[in-house]
Amino acid sequence: MLNKKFFIAKTSELSQSTAKGISLDGVNDQLFLVMTETEVMIWVNDCPHNHRPLEYQKDKFLSADGKHIVCYAHSAHFDKVSGECFAGPCKGKKLRKIQHHEINGEIYVESKSLINLKE
């Protein structure tokens, strides 16, 4: 199987106070991107508490102040950098991080990173 790179987004589309959901199937957002003070992070859109999407509407993954990730189903709160839950029903568990490459302001992921997203 070939390992292809897939374009995900441009870094210019991101800010520290917002998140961007990414649909791989044209229906649901399987991934989401957040920008920290120093880097872009890509996370699988799957809460470790009961394996459901985190956002309550398109691109609504962050707290009101934009400082952390929130699962709106059961109010789990996650660190934007480590993905670790620090409050809520899955405290101590982590979101799954997706490795990516940034090339000239564009964000890419490799196809092998997209296999079994909910593991």
C-alpha positions in Angstrom: 0.0 0.0 0.0 1.3 3.4 -0.9 1.6 6.0 1.8 0.2 9.2 0.2 0.1 12.7 1.7 -3.3 14.3 1.9 -3.8 18.1 2.0 -5.7 19.0 5.2 -5.7 22.9 5.5 -3.7 26.0 5.2 -2.1 27.4 8.4 -3.5 30.8 7.4 -7.0 29.4 8.1 -6.2 28.8 11.8 -6.1 31.0 14.9 -5.4 30.2 18.5 -9.0 31.0 19.5 -10.7 28.7 17.0 -10.6 25.1 15.7 -11.2 23.6 12.3 -13.0 20.3 11.7 -11.8 18.2 8.8 -14.2 15.7 7.1 -12.6 12.8 5.3 -15.9 11.3 4.2 -17.7 14.5 3.2 -20.2 14.0 6.1 -18.6 14.1 9.5 -15.5 15.7 10.9 -13.1 12.9 11.8 -10.2 15.2 12.6 -9.9 18.7 14.0 -7.0 21.2 14.0 -6.1 23.6 16.8 -3.3 26.2 16.8 -1.2 26.7 20.0 1.2 29.5 20.6 3.9 27.5 18.8 2.4 24.8 16.6 -0.6 23.3 14.9 -2.0 20.1 16.4 -4.3 17.6 14.7 -6.6 15.4 16.9 -9.0 12.6 16.1 -12.5 13.8 16.8 -13.3 11.1 19.3 -13.8 11.6 23.0 -12.2 8.8 25.0 -15.1 8.9 27.5 -17.7 7.2 25.3 -16.3 7.5 21.7 -18.4 10.3 20.3 -17.5 13.5 18.4 -16.5 16.4 20.7 -18.1 19.4 19.0 -21.7 20.4 19.3 -21.7 22.2 15.9 -19.3 22.7 13.1 -15.9 23.8 14.3 -17.0 24.2 17.9 -14.2 22.2 19.7 -12.8 24.9 22.1 -13.8 26.5 25.3 -15.3 30.0 25.1 -11.9 31.5 25.8 -10.2 29.2 23.2 -7.7 27.9 25.8 -8.7 24.2 25.8 -10.6 21.6 23.9 -14.1 20.6 25.2 -16.3 17.6 24.6 -19.7 19.2 24.8 -21.5 15.9 25.4 -20.3 15.4 29.0 -18.1 18.5 29.6 -14.7 16.8 29.3 -11.9 19.3 29.1 -8.6 18.6 27.3 -5.2 20.4 27.0 -4.6 21.7 23.5 -1.0 20.6 23.4 -1.0 17.2 25.2 -4.6 16.2 24.5 -4.9 15.0 28.1 -8.2 15.3 29.8 -7.8 17.4 33.0 -11.5 17.7 34.0 -14.6 15.6 33.3 -15.5 11.9 33.1 -12.3 10.8 31.3 -9.8 12.6 33.4 -6.2 11.3 32.7 -7.1 9.9 29.3 -5.9 11.5 26.1 -7.1 12.4 22.6 -5.4 10.7 19.7 -2.9 12.9 18.0 -2.3 12.7 14.2 1.2 13.4 12.9 1.4 15.9 10.1 3.8 17.9 7.9 3.7 21.6 7.2 5.0 22.6 3.8 4.9 26.3 2.7 2.0 27.0 5.0 0.0 23.9 4.0 -0.8 21.1 6.3 -0.6 17.4 5.2 -1.1 14.1 6.8 0.1 10.7 5.5 -2.5 8.1 4.6 -1.1 5.6 7.1 -2.1 8.0 9.9 -5.7 7.9 8.8 -6.2 4.1 9.3 -8.3 3.0 12.3 -9.0 6.5 13.5 -11.0 5.4 16.5 -8.4 3.0 18.0 
